Amino acid sequence: MNEVVFPKNKEKAEQMAAYMKNLFPFAGVSAPERAVIEKELLKISKKLPFDELFELVDFYYHKSEREYQYLAIDLATVNVKRFSFEEMLSFKPFVINKAWWDSVDAWRKFFGLWGHQHLDEMPQLFEAFFGEEDFWHRRIALNLQLLYKEKTNTALLKKAIIYDKTTDEFFIQKAIGWSLRQYSKTDPDWVQTLIKTTELSPLAVREGSKYLPKS
């Protein structure tokens, strides 16, 4: 299997790094370019045994440029439907490794996709992130069901919101607002009631109310 090597574009790399507050070096490869370059590896990965696939994800995740973390998460995500609960959860430590909103939200999609296919195991998946010391893990608990619509387990969503409603962390408050805003497309009355009966931060309320009828 040939190793994926992203070409370097110094000008783009500097722009992309600046957008991410210069927390990570970039090769300078756009998302559409990356999709073309990684396409064959993603295809091959679907036939790999789990242990080999996990090693591949680990290998790319620990490479320097940020695009390799995106590739690693893509490798996990295109295979997510074939993982057992234990296999899926073995990727959890990556969430707080080189963590920033871009990688964490990509991992959230990975875990969320698995949970959507295994709704009966959603409570166990949720508990793996709920109440964790690292707030990036808790951000996943808050946003785990973003795309679930009418399949959203509102008891779990409310539990995550209540737990972190006073947390003084921008990315947590933004996540609370995001989860409420998204679910308001499905059940605006539920969201409206939660906002009215729960003391939330101004940021969470502002974000969560965007699609609600103006009173």
NORQUI-V793313 format. One record per residue. N is the residue number from 1. SS is DSSP state (H for helix, E for strand, C for the rest). OMEGA is omega in degrees with one decimal (* if undefined). Layout:
# NORQUI-V793313
[[N/SS/OMEGA] [N/SS/OMEGA]]
This chain:
# NORQUI-V793313
[[1/C/-179.4] [2/C/178.4] [3/C/175.8] [4/C/176.9] [5/C/-179.7] [6/C/176.8] [7/C/-176.3] [8/C/175.9] [9/C/-171.1] [10/H/-177.1] [11/H/178.8] [12/H/-179.1] [13/H/179.7] [14/H/178.8] [15/H/-178.8] [16/H/178.7] [17/H/179.8] [18/H/179.3] [19/H/178.9] [20/C/175.7] [21/C/178.2] [22/C/177.3] [23/C/-176.5] [24/C/171.9] [25/C/177.5] [26/C/172.4] [27/C/-178.4] [28/C/-178.1] [29/C/-179.7] [30/C/-179.3] [31/H/177.9] [32/H/177.8] [33/H/-179.7] [34/H/-179.8] [35/H/179.3] [36/H/-176.0] [37/H/-174.7] [38/H/-173.1] [39/H/-176.1] [40/H/179.4] [41/H/178.5] [42/H/179.2] [43/H/179.8] [44/H/-174.8] [45/H/-176.9] [46/C/179.9] [47/C/-178.0] [48/C/171.2] [49/C/-174.8] [50/H/-176.6] [51/H/179.0] [52/H/178.8] [53/H/-180.0] [54/H/178.1] [55/H/179.3] [56/H/177.2] [57/H/-179.3] [58/H/-179.3] [59/H/-177.7] [60/H/-177.6] [61/H/-177.3] [62/C/172.9] [63/C/-168.0] [64/C/-172.2] [65/C/-173.3] [66/H/-179.7] [67/H/179.8] [68/H/173.3] [69/H/177.1] [70/H/178.1] [71/H/-179.5] [72/H/179.8] [73/H/176.0] [74/H/178.8] [75/H/177.8] [76/H/-172.7] [77/H/-179.3] [78/C/179.8] [79/C/-167.7] [80/H/-174.8] [81/H/-178.1] [82/H/-177.6] [83/C/168.8] [84/C/177.8] [85/H/-177.7] [86/H/178.6] [87/H/179.3] [88/H/-175.2] [89/H/178.8] [90/C/177.9] [91/C/-177.0] [92/H/-178.9] [93/H/179.5] [94/H/-175.1] [95/H/-176.4] [96/H/174.3] [97/C/-176.2] [98/C/-171.1] [99/C/167.2] [100/C/-171.6] [101/H/-176.3] [102/H/-179.9] [103/H/-178.7] [104/H/179.7] [105/H/174.8] [106/H/175.7] [107/H/176.3] [108/H/177.3] [109/H/179.4] [110/H/-179.0] [111/H/179.0] [112/H/177.9] [113/H/179.0] [114/H/-178.6] [115/H/179.9] [116/H/178.0] [117/H/-176.5] [118/C/-174.8] [119/H/179.4] [120/H/179.7] [121/H/-179.6] [122/H/179.6] [123/H/179.0] [124/H/178.3] [125/H/178.5] [126/H/-177.4] [127/H/178.1] [128/H/-178.4] [129/H/-177.8] [130/C/174.2] [131/C/179.8] [132/C/-177.4] [133/C/-178.3] [134/C/-174.6] [135/H/177.4] [136/H/174.9] [137/H/-178.6] [138/H/174.5] [139/H/177.0] [140/H/177.3] [141/H/-179.3] [142/H/-172.6] [143/H/-176.6] [144/C/-173.3] [145/C/-175.3] [146/C/-174.0] [147/C/-172.8] [148/C/179.3] [149/H/-176.0] [150/H/177.7] [151/H/179.7] [152/C/173.5] [153/C/-173.1] [154/H/177.6] [155/H/178.6] [156/H/179.5] [157/H/-179.9] [158/H/179.2] [159/H/179.9] [160/H/-179.5] [161/H/-179.4] [162/H/-178.3] [163/H/-172.4] [164/H/-172.9] [165/C/179.7] [166/C/180.0] [167/C/-178.0] [168/C/179.4] [169/C/-176.0] [170/H/-174.7] [171/H/174.1] [172/H/179.7] [173/H/176.0] [174/H/179.4] [175/H/176.8] [176/H/178.7] [177/H/-179.4] [178/H/-178.7] [179/H/178.8] [180/H/179.6] [181/H/-178.7] [182/H/-177.8] [183/H/178.6] [184/H/175.5] [185/C/-178.8] [186/C/-176.3] [187/C/-178.2] [188/H/-179.7] [189/H/178.7] [190/H/-179.5] [191/H/179.0] [192/H/179.9] [193/H/179.6] [194/H/-179.6] [195/H/-178.1] [196/H/-174.0] [197/H/-177.8] [198/C/179.4] [199/C/-178.3] [200/C/178.3] [201/C/176.6] [202/H/179.3] [203/H/-179.1] [204/H/179.6] [205/H/-179.6] [206/H/-179.6] [207/H/-176.0] [208/H/-175.5] [209/C/-170.0] [210/C/-177.3] [211/C/-179.5] [212/C/176.5] [213/C/179.0] [214/C/-178.6] [215/C/*]]
